[in-house]
Amino acid sequence: MFANLHRQRPNAIFSRDLAFVILGLVTMYRVTNAADYRTQLARLCEMLLEFEVRFQDTWGGHASGFLMRMDSPRAAFVDCHSAALLALTQAVRYIDDPRLVETLERGLGSYSVESYNVGPGSQYPIDTVSTHMVDRRGTRRSQNAFWNFKAGLTLRFFDALRNSPNPSLRSVALRHGDRMERLDMILRQQIGRSITPRDDGIEIRTAVSSGETNSETQPWVMLGLFGHPWY
């Protein structure tokens, strides 16, 4: 039903939603070893690749970003992009398709460190990680990880890539290791500045400048910081 909506109305689903369904299928196949889950996994990975937009990065290399929706403006939102790459990283455990590996390497080329002024009146400076796309006219558009749930998703993707059992993905992580370490450091510093101590633990606020957390921020940041048994 989920996939049929996409075929009937290509703007029906978000790439991030699709990525989370793929993560669920990976889990179900790992637990049950039922062939139908693997079939559906391959089908939805094929669908997710339709959201990828390829471009040349600033240095002339190959890069890509994932759209939020099929007809969204040409921009790669950090949460959609990182969720898509995380899903493909996990899917490679069971789907032998070199396109997935190639997409992951291109996708890493979309990340960069940028400085922004955010908040009321745009007077709050922050250094964070962004994702970008370049359109056919050469215009570069970026989206940032100001919101900490986006930082958590990205950290979890980096961790999954580094620890993948697939040798091709470990090679990708090794080739991009220095950049990933720098990006990782910026994201962890951002989260570190967003911690509020509580009597029985800590609260990770939605952003550095925020006053509180929410139900999306806390779990994704914790998974990004401490990992997951199955990455």
N, C-alpha and C positions, 0 to 999 in steps of 0.2 A: 504494500500500500504506500509506504514511504517513497519508494523508488518510482512508483506509477505516477505520483503527483508531479515529480520532476519531469517526466516525459510529457505529461499533459500540459503542464504550466511551468516552464523552466525557472520562473521567478518564485516558485512556491517555497523553496527551502533555503536555509542558510548553510554555507559551507561548514560553519562551526557545529551546527546541529548534526549534519551529515558525518562529520568527523567523530562526534561522540557516539553515534550509532555504530560506526566502524569499530571503535574501541570496545563497545559491547559485544559485537560479533567476534572479535578476537578472543575475548574472555570466554564466550560460550563455546567456541571451537576448541580452545585449549582444554576446557573442562570436560566436554562431551565427546570430542573427536568425531562429531557427526558431520558427514560430507555436505549436508545442506547448508550448514553455517559457513563452511569454506566457500561454497558456490556463491552465497549471498555476499560474502566478504569481497570476493573478486569483483562481483557486479558493482558494489558500492564504491570500491576503489576506482574503478573505471569511471564512475559518475563523478567522483571527487576531482579527478584529473581534468574534467571539463571546466572547473573553476580556476585553473591555473592560467596565468597570463605571463608569457615570456617576454623578456626585454634584455637589452644590453645595459649593464651597470655603468657607473661613472667611469670605470677604468676599461670599458670595452669588453668585459667578460660576460658570460652567460648568467643570467639571474631570472628569477620569476617570483611572483606573488600570487596569493589566492584571494579572489574576490569574495565579498560577503555574500552577494547574490549574483546570479548570472548576468543580470542587467544593471548591476551597481555601477556607480562611477568608478573609474579606473584607479582604485586605491586598495592597498592591502592592509586591512586592519589587523593589528598585532594579534588579537585573540583568535580571529579566523585563520590567519596565516599559521600561527604556532600550533593551533589545534589540528589543522590539516596535516602539517608535517609530523606531529606526534602520532596521529592515526596511521599515516603511511609507514612510519618507522615501526610501529607495532605490527602492521599488516605484513611487512616483509618477512616476518618470522614464518609465515605460512603461504605467502603468495610469491612464487618465483617469477618475477617480472622485472627485467632490468629498467623499465621505464620508471618504476617507483624509486629506485636508487638514483637515477639521473635527476628526477624531480626534486629529491631531497637535497642533492648537491646544489642545484640551481636555487632552491628556496633559501639556502643559507646565504646566498649572495644578496638577499633583500635586506638583511639586518645591518644596522649601523648605529653609532652613538651620536645623538644630537642633543642640543641644548634648547630649552623652550622657556617662555614666560607663560605661566598658566595661572588660573584662579581669578578672583574678582579683579577686573581691571587689567588682567594679564600682567601682574606685577610680581608673580612668584616664580623665580628662576629654578629650573631643575635640569639636571643632566640625566638622560634616560636612553633606553634602546628604542629605536624606531624601525619600522619596515617601510619600504618605498617601492614605487613603480615608476617606470618611465614610459610615457605615451608615445604614439607614433611621431609626434612633433618634437620629441626630445624633452618634454616638460616632466620634471621630476616632482612627484607628490609623495609625501611621507605621512605616516600615522605613528603616534607614540604610545609607549607603555606607561603613561602617567598613572593609570589605574592599576593597582597592584595585582588584581586577578590576572591581568595580561602578563605581568612579570612572572607570576607563578606558572602559568601555562608555558611560557617560553623556557623557564628553567627546567620544567619537567621534560620538555622536548629535548633539550640539550643532554639531560641525564640519560634519557632513553637511547639517544643516538650513540653516546659514548659507550653505553653498556649493552648495546645490541649483540645478540649471539651471531649475527650475520657478519661475516668477514668483510664484505663489500661496504657495509655501513660503518664498520669500525675504521676502515680505510678513509672514508669520507670524513669522519670525525677527526682522524689524525691529520689529514690535509688542512682542515680548518681549525685545528686545535688552538692555535695562538689567538685567533679572532674570537673564538667561542669563549676562551678564558677571560678575555677583556670584556666581552658582553656580559658574561656571567657575573663578573665583579661589579659592574655598574648596577645590574639588577639587584644583587644582594645588598649593595650599599643603599639603594633606594628603599628596599624593604626594611633594612636596619633602621632607617630614619623614620619608619612608619610604625614602630612598636610602642605600645602603651602598656607598661607593667600593671598587672592586676594582682589582687591578693592570692588568687589561686592559679595564676598563670600569666599569659600575655595576650594582648589583643593586637592584631595586625590590622591597622586601619586601611580603609579603601585606597588612600593615597597619602603621601607625605603630609600634605596640607589639610587632610580630613580630620574630623573629630571622632570618628567611630568606624567600625567594620560593618560587614554585612555577610549574608549567607553564601555569597559567591566568592568573596575575597578570602576568607579564612581557610576553607579547605583547599583551594587551589594553590595558595601560597605555601601552605604546609606541605602539600605534595611536591611542590617545586623545590622547597628547601631540604626536605628529608627523604624524598624519593618514594617509590612504590615497590612492593615485593616483585612485581612483574614489569617494573619500569613503565 
